Amino acid sequence: MSGSTEDIRRLATVWERQRHRLGLECRECEVICERVVYPWRCLRSGCKYVYAFTDSGSTYFGCLQKIFLPELDLAAFQAPEAQTADPYGMLKTARSPRPECKVTVERAYPNSFSERGCCNPAFFHHPSAPPDSTIRMRANTVRDVDPDEFR
């Protein structure tokens, strides 16, 4: 009996991780979509969750909320080239972004994108937006659908 309880707990833990992962990436089709942030935007916007520290003469910065994990060298952002171009580019989100985070979705294998469109359009909404059930319900109430239309 204890074996089945442990199995249930293990499956519940796996499901919890799966739900969390799906909030950061979508793999419902051949195209892999991931939420990404640009640390450059965090610095430029003056985000209150950006921190900095000095180690061995170099200054590094990171995110207190750990939306992105690496601590990046601030010198790259202070170079003249950084005024017009992002020195590091995008980073995959490690946690669900906060409402103030500027998040974009990056697609891997965009050539595999179906002609029918995205099978999970709610993924492209910011995580702080209404749940996808609310979005789908609103989308379905926009117009009446004729059942014969899909036969």
C-alpha positions in Angstrom: 0.0 0.0 0.0 2.8 2.4 0.8 4.3 1.8 -2.6 1.2 3.1 -4.4 1.2 6.2 -2.1 4.8 6.9 -3.0 4.0 6.4 -6.7 1.1 8.8 -6.4 3.4 11.4 -4.7 6.1 10.9 -7.4 3.5 11.3 -10.2 2.1 14.4 -8.5 5.6 15.9 -8.3 6.3 15.1 -12.0 3.0 16.7 -12.9 3.8 19.8 -10.9 7.2 20.1 -12.7 5.4 19.6 -16.1 2.9 22.4 -15.4 5.8 24.7 -14.4 7.8 23.8 -17.5 4.8 24.5 -19.7 4.6 28.0 -18.4 8.1 28.7 -19.7 8.1 26.7 -22.9 5.6 25.1 -25.2 6.2 21.9 -27.1 2.7 21.1 -28.2 3.8 20.9 -31.8 7.1 20.5 -33.8 7.9 24.2 -33.2 9.5 24.7 -29.7 8.5 28.0 -28.2 10.3 29.5 -25.2 9.8 32.6 -23.2 12.9 34.8 -23.2 14.0 38.1 -21.6 16.6 40.6 -22.6 18.7 41.7 -19.6 19.6 44.8 -21.6 15.9 45.9 -21.3 16.0 45.2 -17.6 18.9 47.6 -17.2 17.5 50.2 -19.5 14.1 50.2 -17.8 15.6 50.6 -14.3 13.9 47.4 -13.1 13.8 47.3 -9.3 14.8 43.7 -9.2 18.2 44.2 -10.9 21.1 43.9 -8.5 24.9 44.5 -9.0 28.0 43.5 -7.2 31.8 43.8 -7.7 34.1 40.8 -7.7 37.8 41.0 -8.7 37.5 44.5 -10.1 34.5 43.6 -12.4 30.9 44.6 -11.8 28.3 42.0 -12.4 24.5 42.2 -12.4 21.6 39.8 -12.2 17.9 39.5 -11.4 16.8 39.2 -7.7 13.7 37.3 -8.9 15.9 34.9 -10.9 13.8 35.4 -14.0 17.2 34.9 -15.8 19.9 33.0 -14.0 23.4 34.2 -15.1 25.1 37.2 -13.5 26.4 39.2 -16.4 29.4 41.5 -16.7 28.2 45.1 -16.6 31.2 46.4 -18.6 29.7 44.9 -21.8 26.7 47.1 -21.3 28.8 50.2 -20.7 30.8 49.9 -23.9 30.0 52.4 -26.7 28.7 49.6 -28.9 26.1 48.7 -26.3 24.3 52.0 -26.8 22.8 50.6 -30.1 23.1 46.9 -29.8 22.4 44.3 -27.0 25.7 42.8 -26.0 24.3 39.5 -24.6 21.0 39.0 -26.5 18.1 37.0 -25.1 18.1 34.6 -22.2 15.7 31.8 -21.5 13.4 32.5 -18.5 14.1 30.3 -15.5 11.0 31.3 -13.6 7.6 32.6 -14.5 8.1 36.3 -15.4 6.7 39.1 -13.2 4.1 41.4 -14.7 6.7 44.2 -15.3 9.0 41.9 -17.2 9.2 42.5 -20.9 8.9 38.9 -22.3 9.0 37.7 -25.8 8.6 34.2 -27.3 11.4 32.7 -29.3 10.5 29.9 -31.8 12.9 27.1 -32.7 12.3 25.4 -36.0 9.9 28.1 -37.3 9.8 26.3 -40.7 7.9 23.5 -39.0 5.1 25.9 -38.1 1.8 24.5 -39.2 -0.4 26.2 -41.8 -3.3 25.9 -39.4 -1.5 28.2 -37.0 -0.4 27.8 -33.4 -2.1 25.0 -31.4 -1.4 26.9 -28.1 -2.0 30.6 -28.9 -2.5 31.4 -25.2 1.3 30.8 -24.7 2.0 34.0 -26.5 0.2 36.0 -23.9 2.2 37.3 -20.9 2.0 34.9 -17.9 0.3 37.6 -15.9 -2.5 37.8 -18.5 -5.8 36.0 -17.8 -5.7 32.2 -17.9 -6.0 30.5 -21.3 -9.5 29.2 -20.5 -10.6 32.8 -20.1 -8.9 33.7 -23.4 -10.5 30.8 -25.3 -13.9 31.6 -23.8 -13.7 35.2 -25.0 -12.4 34.1 -28.5 -15.3 31.6 -28.8 -17.9 34.3 -28.0 -16.7 36.7 -30.6 -18.8 35.1 -33.3 -21.2 32.2 -33.6 -19.5 29.2 -35.2 -21.5 27.1 -37.7 -20.9 23.4 -36.9 -21.2 22.6 -40.6 -18.2 24.9 -41.3 -15.7 22.3 -40.1 -17.2 19.2 -41.9 
